[in-house]
Amino acid sequence: MRAMPTDRFRKALCGLCAGLAVAAGPASAQSLISGPGLGGAAPGGPSTNPGASLVAPGGGVSPPATIQSPLNIPPSAAPAPQAAPSLPPVPGSQVALYLAARFGSDLGYIPGGLIWRIYSNRPDAHGAYRMVREERTSAPAFVLPPGGYVVHVSFGQASASKHVTLRAETVREIFTLPAGGLRFEGRVGDVRIPAGQISFDVFKGSQFEVGDKRPMVQGAMTGDVVLVPEGTYTIVSNYGDGNAVVRSDIRVQAGKLTDVTVVHRAAVITLKLVATQNGEALANTAWSVLTPGGDVIKESIGAFPRVILAEGEYRAIARNDGKVFERDFRVVTGVDSEIAVLAR
């Protein structure tokens, strides 16, 4: 597999996270790691390629939102590896809290895409834990009254929380978020599937494991970046709304972005009902596309319905003006075809 250059990845995501790749074709991973923070504190299933880093050199909490596109932070906006976060003068009655997150103890700091929320550690009269502050920077600095708090940080689908007690001295906390990213693309052979024609669902665990199979992410599109905790995931790729579906497993590594390239064995088929060979298509035709075993793959109405089908044998059934017409046909990978059914 081909590994993507780290510099190229950093320019593309500019400090968002790391890269990954899966495919019924090749996949590549890139690093997403940053330097020190805290003010100087320390059907073919897919195949994968090691690649770029997500890191540049140098309880009652609401769930995190899914990030499905790169932040595209320009290089000038990325946090300086050695710079301390700016902080106004701290009144004597309050305490400074510095925060940062990293992919792992030896992987580096996360330079972007973080959502920080600070909650009171005591419920109010209604039993709810009140959020007192929220920030979306990589290494925020807060000035808060002394007391107990719950700090929650999210990075896409990955999150962590920690109880923090503020007394008189400045507090610095580093969170560990062993997370990586997935970025998607689909192909038929060597031809890229246009954006909008293919979508991707992400499930936790291998497709061969039993258990909860609710999707973590639904309908991710070409070029989207989905951030998830380190681990194994099932990627389900849907090309069109027919039966062109590919399932594959991928391993997400902390601090890595994997480009998932799913290769489909399918083609685009256009149907038409004609009275004579090379004749005009008849309007108001109801269509059904079936497998040889009789399973219905697609139903539609129109003169030129279009369906994306996996490679194989099919039967087209056309109903028009109270009459039924049929034709068997074969789908060959990458060979988009027009199937004419004779109305006789």
C-alpha positions in Angstrom: 0.0 0.0 0.0 1.0 3.6 -0.6 1.7 5.7 2.4 0.7 9.4 2.2 3.4 11.9 3.0 3.0 13.5 6.4 3.6 17.1 5.1 0.8 16.6 2.5 -1.6 15.5 5.3 -0.7 18.4 7.5 -1.4 20.8 4.8 -4.8 19.2 4.0 -6.0 19.0 7.6 -3.6 21.5 9.1 -3.5 20.1 12.6 -6.9 18.4 12.8 -5.9 14.9 13.5 -4.4 11.8 11.9 -5.2 10.0 8.7 -6.5 6.5 7.9 -7.4 4.6 4.7 -9.6 1.6 4.0 -10.6 0.1 0.7 -11.8 -2.6 -1.3 -8.7 -1.0 -2.7 -5.8 0.8 -0.9 -6.0 2.8 2.3 -3.4 5.1 3.9 -2.9 6.5 7.4 -1.4 9.8 8.4 -0.3 11.2 11.7 -2.1 14.0 13.5 0.2 14.8 16.4 1.2 18.2 17.7 3.9 19.5 20.0 3.8 20.3 23.7 0.9 22.3 25.1 -0.3 23.6 28.5 2.0 26.6 28.3 5.1 24.6 27.8 4.0 21.6 29.8 5.0 18.4 28.5 -16.3 -7.3 -2.1 -13.6 -7.0 -2.0 -12.9 -5.5 1.4 -10.6 -2.7 2.0 -6.9 -2.7 2.4 -5.0 -0.2 4.5 -1.7 1.7 4.2 0.2 3.2 7.1 0.4 7.0 6.5 0.1 10.5 8.0 0.0 11.6 11.6 -2.8 13.6 13.2 -0.2 15.4 15.1 2.0 18.3 14.0 5.6 18.4 15.2 6.9 20.0 18.0 -20.6 12.2 34.6 -24.0 13.9 33.3 -22.3 15.2 30.3 -24.0 15.5 27.0 -22.5 13.3 24.2 -20.1 14.9 21.8 -21.2 15.8 18.3 -19.9 13.8 15.3 -17.4 15.7 13.2 -17.8 14.7 9.6 -15.6 17.1 7.8 -12.0 18.5 8.2 -11.6 21.7 10.1 -9.1 22.9 7.5 -7.3 25.2 9.9 -4.8 27.3 8.0 -1.2 26.8 9.2 -1.1 30.3 10.7 -4.1 29.4 12.9 -2.6 26.2 14.4 -1.6 26.6 18.0 2.1 27.3 18.5 3.7 24.2 20.0 5.5 26.0 22.8 3.1 29.0 23.4 1.2 29.3 26.7 -2.5 30.1 26.3 -3.2 33.7 26.9 -4.9 34.4 30.3 -6.1 37.7 31.8 -4.9 38.6 35.3 -6.3 36.1 37.9 -8.2 37.8 40.7 -7.1 36.6 44.1 -10.4 34.9 44.7 -10.2 32.8 41.6 -8.0 30.0 40.2 -6.5 29.4 36.7 -7.1 26.1 35.0 -5.0 25.1 31.9 -6.2 22.2 29.7 -4.8 20.2 26.8 -5.4 16.8 25.3 -3.1 14.3 23.5 -3.6 11.0 21.6 -1.3 9.1 24.0 1.6 9.7 26.4 4.1 9.2 23.6 2.0 10.5 20.6 1.8 14.3 21.1 -0.9 16.9 21.6 -4.2 17.3 19.7 -3.9 20.6 17.8 -7.6 21.1 16.9 -11.2 19.8 16.7 -11.6 19.7 20.5 -14.7 20.8 22.4 -14.2 21.5 26.1 -17.1 21.8 28.6 -16.8 22.5 32.3 -19.7 21.5 34.6 -20.4 22.1 38.2 -19.8 18.9 40.2 -23.0 19.4 42.2 -26.5 19.1 40.8 -28.9 22.0 41.0 -32.4 21.8 42.5 -33.6 20.0 39.5 -30.9 17.4 39.6 -29.1 18.7 36.5 -25.3 19.5 36.3 -25.0 23.1 35.1 -22.4 23.8 32.4 -20.4 26.8 33.4 -18.0 27.2 30.5 -17.4 25.9 26.9 -14.3 26.4 24.7 -13.3 25.0 21.2 -9.6 25.7 21.3 -6.8 23.2 21.5 -5.4 24.4 24.9 -7.9 26.6 26.7 -7.2 28.5 29.9 -10.1 29.2 32.3 -10.4 31.5 35.4 -12.9 30.0 37.8 -13.9 30.3 41.4 -12.4 27.7 43.8 -14.4 24.5 44.0 -15.1 21.2 42.3 -15.8 20.8 38.6 -16.3 18.1 36.0 -14.2 18.8 32.8 -15.4 17.0 29.6 -13.6 17.0 26.3 -14.8 15.6 23.0 -13.0 14.9 19.7 -15.6 13.7 17.3 -16.9 10.4 18.7 -14.1 10.2 21.3 -14.5 11.8 24.7 -13.1 11.8 28.2 -14.1 13.5 31.5 -12.3 14.2 34.8 -13.2 15.6 38.2 -11.0 18.7 39.0 -10.7 20.5 42.3 -9.5 24.2 42.2 -8.1 25.6 45.4 -5.5 28.4 45.4 -2.8 27.3 42.9 -2.9 27.1 39.1 -4.1 23.7 37.9 -2.9 22.0 34.7 -4.7 18.9 33.4 -3.8 16.8 30.4 -6.4 14.5 28.9 -5.7 11.4 26.9 -7.9 10.7 23.9 -6.7 7.6 22.0 -8.6 8.5 18.8 -8.1 8.4 15.1 -9.9 9.4 11.9 -11.5 7.9 8.8 -11.8 9.7 5.5 -13.9 8.1 2.7 -13.9 7.6 -1.0 -15.4 5.0 -3.4 -14.2 3.6 -6.7 -15.3 1.3 -9.5 -12.1 -0.1 -10.7 -9.8 2.9 -11.1 -12.7 5.3 -11.6 -13.6 7.5 -8.6 -17.3 7.4 -7.7 -18.7 11.0 -7.9 -19.5 12.6 -4.5 -23.2 12.3 -3.7 -23.6 8.8 -5.3 -22.0 6.9 -2.4 -22.3 7.0 1.4 -20.7 5.3 4.3 -22.0 4.0 7.7 -19.6 3.3 10.6 -20.3 0.5 13.1 -18.2 -0.3 16.2 -16.6 -3.7 16.2 -16.0 -6.2 13.4 -18.8 -7.3 11.1 -18.3 -10.8 12.4 -18.9 -9.9 16.0 -22.3 -10.3 17.7 -23.9 -7.5 19.7 -25.2 -4.0 19.2 -25.1 -3.1 15.5 -26.5 0.4 15.6 -24.3 2.8 13.5 -22.1 5.3 15.2 -22.1 7.4 12.1 -24.6 7.3 9.2 -24.4 8.7 5.7 -20.8 10.0 5.8 -19.9 11.3 2.3 -16.9 11.3 0.1 -14.1 13.4 1.7 -15.8 13.5 5.2 -13.5 12.9 8.2 -15.1 11.0 11.0 -13.2 10.9 14.4 -13.6 7.8 16.5 -11.9 6.1 19.5 -9.1 3.7 18.7 -10.4 0.2 17.8 -11.9 -2.0 15.1 -14.9 -0.7 13.0 -17.1 -2.0 10.3 -17.5 0.3 7.3 -20.6 -0.3 5.2 -20.5 1.5 1.8 -23.7 2.1 -0.2 -23.3 3.0 -3.8 -26.6 4.2 -5.1 -29.9 2.8 -3.8 -29.7 -0.6 -5.3 -27.7 -3.6 -4.1 -24.2 -2.3 -4.5 -23.1 -2.6 -0.9 -19.6 -3.4 0.4 -18.8 -4.3 4.1 -15.3 -4.3 5.4 -13.4 -4.1 8.7 -10.8 -1.4 9.5 -8.5 -0.9 12.5 -8.3 2.7 13.7 -5.0 3.7 15.4 -4.6 6.6 17.8 -3.3 9.7 16.2 -3.8 8.3 12.6 -6.1 9.4 9.8 -7.0 6.5 7.5 -8.2 7.2 3.9 -10.9 4.6 3.2 -11.2 3.7 -0.5 -13.9 1.2 -1.0 -13.9 -0.5 -4.4 -17.3 -1.6 -5.8 -18.0 -4.2 -8.4 -21.0 -2.5 -10.0 -22.3 -0.5 -12.9 -25.0 2.1 -13.7 -28.0 0.6 -15.6 -30.6 2.7 -17.5 -33.9 0.9 -18.4 -36.3 1.7 -21.2 -39.4 0.1 -22.7 -39.7 0.4 -26.4 -42.2 -0.7 -29.0 -39.5 -1.4 -31.6 -35.8 -1.8 -31.6 -34.2 1.7 -31.3 -37.6 3.1 -30.7 -38.6 5.9 -28.3 -39.0 5.0 -24.6 -42.6 4.6 -23.4 -43.6 6.9 -20.6 -45.6 5.9 -17.5 -43.8 2.5 -17.2 -43.6 0.7 -13.9 -40.3 -1.2 -13.4 -39.1 -4.0 -11.1 -35.5 -5.3 -11.1 -35.2 -8.8 -9.7 -32.5 -11.3 -9.0 -32.6 -14.8 -10.6 -34.1 -16.0 -7.3 -37.0 -13.5 -7.5 -35.8 -11.0 -4.9 -36.8 -7.4 -5.8 -33.8 -5.1 -5.9 -35.4 -1.9 -7.2 -38.8 -0.6 -8.2 -39.5 2.7 -10.0 -41.7 4.5 -12.5 -40.6 6.4 -15.5 -39.4 6.3 -19.1 -35.6 6.1 -18.2 -35.2 4.8 -14.6 -31.6 4.5 -13.5 -30.3 2.0 -11.0 -26.9 1.1 -9.7 -26.5 -2.7 -9.5 -23.8 -5.0 -8.2 -22.2 -7.3 -10.8 -24.4 -10.3 -11.7 -27.5 -11.6 -13.4 -30.9 -9.8 -13.2 -34.4 -9.7 -14.7 -36.2 -6.4 -15.7 -40.0 -6.4 -15.6 -41.8 -3.5 -17.2 -45.6 -2.8 -16.8 -47.3 -0.5 -19.2 -50.9 0.0 -20.2 -52.0 -3.2 -18.4 -49.3 -5.4 -20.0 -46.2 -7.0 -18.6 -42.8 -7.3 -20.5 -39.6 -8.9 -19.3 -35.9 -9.2 -20.2 -33.0 -10.9 -18.5 -29.7 -9.0 -18.5 -26.2 -9.1 -17.0 -24.3 -6.4 -15.1 -20.5 -6.2 -15.7 -18.4 -4.1 -13.4 -17.6 -0.7 -14.7 -19.7 -1.2 -17.9 -22.6 1.3 -17.7 -25.4 0.1 -20.0 -28.8 0.9 -21.4 -31.2 -2.1 -21.2 -34.1 -1.9 -23.7 -37.1 -4.1 -23.1 -39.3 -4.7 -26.2 -43.1 -4.2 -25.6 -44.2 -7.3 -27.4 
